[in-house]
Amino acid sequence: VYLGIAGTYVVALVAFLRSLRIAGARMLPDGAHAPGSVGGDLRASIALIREHDVLRRFLVFTVLMNFFYYAFVPLIPVFAEQLDVGPLLTGLLAGAIGAGTMIGALFVARMQPERMGALHIGGVLGAMCFLVVFSQMRWYPAALAALFVAGLLGSGFGTTQSALVVSMVPSELRGRALGALSMAIGALPFGNFTLGLIARQTDPRWAVTASVGLGIAFVLVWQQRHPELRRL
């Protein structure tokens, strides 16, 4: 199975490389070219976050979502064991969020919402709420349905974060803005470790419930303090 997944990544890499038209350099605002640099890109992204207030406030949602929501994914086999199911149903449980997200993304693309900021925040809150529901389910079909709905609602977050980030900055700064987004996504490993530590010391169900509940509280406070983010 893992070799099959690796094979799809190879196909994706080949397709990506074939799509490149300009290699080894990037266009600067004045029309000149300069080679890319990982360190330079990192410094530029940090500088953009410091200078752009709205972008910095918006990226907090990405940090909160990755730290408090997606951190539960490695614990899915633990929940599956508590639900007393085998590898097949465990795989379906793990894929429920992705299936819901894909279907939700199709709805978002069809609706073309104007207030993407409100959809983004609503997606964060909806996904977190149904993850709490999932964490307390002891019946497999209900747990599966809760994860699917969490993915469905979470598509409001996933489908808008990159679009909103690049819409906030001039075209020549979009690469740096997406770099800043990647840095915010980097909160995920810290959430994985923290949640795993708490789950080991207590109980996975209540660890996820407490973690996500705290995330919901942070999101509610942050969006209330910065209502301009809902109007993006």
SVG drawing of the C-alpha trace seen along z (x, -y; Angstrom):
<svg xmlns="http://www.w3.org/2000/svg" viewBox="-24 -48 45 54">
<polyline fill="none" stroke="black" stroke-width="0.4" points="0.0,0.0 2.8,-2.4 4.7,-1.6 1.5,-2.4 1.2,-5.8 4.8,-6.5 4.2,-5.7 1.5,-8.3 3.9,-10.8 6.4,-10.0 3.7,-10.5 2.7,-13.8 6.4,-14.9 6.9,-14.0 3.7,-15.9 4.8,-18.9 8.3,-19.0 6.8,-18.8 4.6,-21.8 7.5,-24.1 8.3,-26.8 10.9,-28.8 13.5,-27.0 16.3,-28.2 15.2,-31.9 12.2,-33.9 10.8,-37.2 11.3,-40.2 8.9,-43.3 11.4,-45.3 11.6,-42.6 15.1,-41.4 15.8,-37.7 17.5,-36.3 18.1,-32.8 15.9,-31.5 17.2,-30.9 15.5,-28.9 17.0,-31.2 16.0,-34.3 12.5,-33.0 12.2,-32.3 13.4,-35.8 11.1,-37.4 8.1,-35.4 8.8,-36.4 9.2,-40.1 5.8,-39.9 4.1,-38.5 5.5,-41.3 4.5,-44.0 1.0,-42.8 -1.4,-43.0 -4.4,-41.4 -2.4,-38.5 -0.8,-37.9 -4.2,-37.9 -5.7,-35.6 -2.8,-33.1 -3.7,-32.6 -6.7,-30.5 -4.3,-28.2 -2.1,-27.8 -5.2,-27.0 -6.6,-24.5 -3.4,-22.6 -2.5,-22.6 -6.0,-21.7 -7.8,-20.0 -5.6,-18.0 -3.4,-16.9 -5.9,-14.1 -5.2,-12.2 -2.4,-9.9 -4.8,-8.8 -7.4,-7.4 -6.0,-3.8 -6.4,-4.2 -10.1,-5.3 -10.6,-2.4 -9.3,0.0 -11.7,-1.4 -14.5,-1.1 -13.4,2.6 -13.0,2.5 -10.3,4.0 -8.0,2.5 -10.6,2.1 -13.0,0.0 -10.1,-1.8 -9.1,-2.8 -12.6,-4.0 -12.5,-6.0 -9.2,-7.6 -10.6,-8.5 -13.9,-10.0 -12.5,-13.5 -10.9,-13.5 -14.1,-12.3 -16.1,-15.0 -13.6,-17.6 -13.6,-16.7 -17.4,-16.8 -17.5,-20.1 -14.9,-21.6 -17.1,-20.8 -20.0,-22.6 -17.8,-25.6 -16.6,-25.7 -20.1,-25.6 -21.4,-28.3 -18.6,-30.7 -19.2,-32.4 -18.5,-36.1 -17.7,-36.3 -14.9,-33.8 -13.7,-35.1 -17.0,-34.1 -16.9,-30.7 -13.3,-30.2 -14.1,-30.9 -17.3,-28.9 -15.4,-26.0 -13.0,-26.0 -15.7,-26.1 -17.9,-23.5 -15.0,-21.0 -13.9,-21.4 -17.4,-21.0 -18.0,-17.7 -14.5,-16.5 -15.7,-16.8 -18.8,-14.8 -16.6,-12.1 -14.3,-11.9 -17.3,-10.9 -18.9,-8.4 -18.8,-4.7 -20.7,-3.4 -18.7,-3.1 -21.3,-4.3 -21.9,-7.5 -18.2,-8.1 -17.7,-7.6 -20.6,-10.1 -19.2,-12.6 -15.8,-12.6 -17.4,-12.9 -19.4,-15.9 -16.3,-17.4 -14.5,-17.1 -17.5,-18.5 -17.6,-21.6 -13.8,-21.8 -13.8,-22.3 -14.8,-25.9 -11.4,-26.3 -9.3,-24.3 -10.7,-25.7 -10.3,-29.3 -7.1,-29.7 -4.7,-29.8 -7.1,-32.0 -7.5,-34.5 -3.8,-34.6 -2.9,-35.4 -5.7,-37.9 -4.3,-40.0 -1.0,-40.9 0.2,-42.2 1.0,-39.6 4.8,-39.9 4.4,-39.0 2.1,-35.9 5.0,-33.5 6.1,-35.0 2.5,-35.0 2.2,-31.3 5.5,-30.7 4.1,-32.4 1.1,-30.1 3.4,-27.0 5.1,-28.3 1.7,-28.5 0.8,-25.0 4.1,-24.0 2.2,-24.1 0.9,-20.6 3.8,-18.6 3.7,-20.5 0.0,-19.7 0.6,-16.1 3.2,-15.8 1.1,-17.7 -2.1,-15.8 -0.3,-12.5 1.3,-13.3 -2.0,-14.3 -3.7,-11.2 -1.1,-8.9 -1.5,-10.5 -5.3,-10.6 -7.7,-9.1 -7.7,-9.8 -11.4,-10.6 -11.2,-13.3 -7.8,-14.5 -9.2,-15.3 -12.4,-16.8 -10.4,-19.1 -7.9,-20.0 -10.5,-20.8 -12.7,-22.6 -9.8,-24.9 -9.3,-25.5 -12.9,-26.5 -12.6,-28.9 -9.5,-30.5 -11.2,-30.8 -14.3,-32.4 -12.3,-35.0 -10.0,-35.7 -12.7,-36.2 -14.6,-38.4 -11.6,-40.6 -10.9,-40.9 -14.3,-41.2 -12.6,-42.4 -11.5,-38.9 -15.1,-37.7 -15.5,-40.4 -12.6,-39.3"/>
</svg>
